[in-house]
Amino acid sequence: MTVAKDIMKPGARWIHKDETVADAARLMAELDVGSLIVSDENERMCGIVTDRDVVVKCIARDKSPADTPVKELCEATPRWVDANADIEIVLDEMETHRIKRVPVIENSQLVGMISEADLARHLDDNQLGEFMTAVYGRP
C-alpha cells in the first residue's frame, strides 16, 4: 500500500504570516520549491503561498514584495493529509478540492508536501488522467 509519506517531497517549510512576500520568495528560491505553508503565531497552518501567488497577487497588482505580508496572499487554511494516508485518500482530497499540492502532517508536524510532480512520478497513467480531469477539467 502506497501512503502519502512514500510519495511526498520531505522538508516542507513554514513561513510566518507576518513575514514579507520578498522573504517567502527568497526562501522558495533557496529551497527550490514553489510553495510554502503559512503559519500563525501558534505555528498552526493558516494558509499556503505559491510562486504564482507572488506574481499574480502581489507583483501584478503593483504591491511591494518587501512591504506585503504573506498573509495578504492567503485565501484559506490549506487542506492537508496525514503521512500514513493511503494514496487513494490523497487523490480524493486533491481531486475533490481541485488542489495541486497538499501538505503532509505526521504527529501534528509538517513533514512534507505532495505536488503534481510527485503524483506524476508515482501514479499510473489512468490515475494521473483521472487526477488531471478532476483538477483541470480535462485529461
C-alpha positions, -999 to 999 in steps of 0.1 A, spaced: 0 0 0 14 34 -10 9 62 15 14 99 15 49 98 31 60 74 3 55 100 -24 58 134 -7 88 157 -10 102 159 25 114 190 42 84 214 36 89 246 55 67 272 72 68 309 69 51 331 95 21 350 82 37 384 91 69 378 71 70 395 37 64 382 3 100 390 -5 111 367 24 88 340 10 102 343 -25 138 341 -12 130 310 9 113 294 -21 144 301 -42 167 288 -15 147 256 -11 139 252 -48 102 249 -41 71 265 -55 51 269 -23 54 274 15 29 268 43 20 299 62 17 297 99 1 318 126 16 328 160 8 293 173 26 275 144 -7 263 130 -14 263 93 -33 294 82 -25 294 45 -3 285 17 16 308 -6 28 298 -40 52 313 -65 22 321 -87 6 340 -58 37 361 -55 34 371 -92 -3 374 -96 -15 386 -62 15 409 -54 37 419 -83 10 421 -109 -11 443 -85 18 467 -80 22 457 -44 57 459 -29 70 423 -20 92 439 6 62 455 23 35 430 18 30 403 44 24 368 31 -10 366 50 -24 390 23 -19 364 -3 -35 335 16 -71 327 8 -79 299 33 -64 273 56 -50 246 33 -63 211 31 -38 185 44 -33 148 46 -18 125 72 15 110 64 0 75 66 -30 83 44 -34 58 15 -27 73 -19 -64 70 -28 -73 93 1 -46 118 -10 -60 117 -46 -96 121 -33 -87 151 -12 -68 168 -41 -94 160 -67 -124 169 -45 -110 203 -36 -92 208 -70 -59 215 -54 -25 209 -70 -4 205 -38 -12 193 -3 8 195 29 16 162 47 13 161 85 26 135 109 22 137 147 9 173 143 41 183 125 46 194 89 68 167 73 64 172 36 44 183 6 28 164 -23 26 182 -56 15 173 -91 51 164 -100 51 139 -71 19 123 -83 33 121 -119 62 101 -106 41 76 -86 8 72 -103 -1 50 -133 -14 67 -164 -51 60 -155 -48 75 -120 -29 105 -134 -55 111 -161 -83 110 -135 -65 135 -113 -59 159 -143 -95 156 -153 -108 163 -118 -84 192 -111 -83 208 -145 -115 196 -161 -96 179 -189 -72 150 -193 
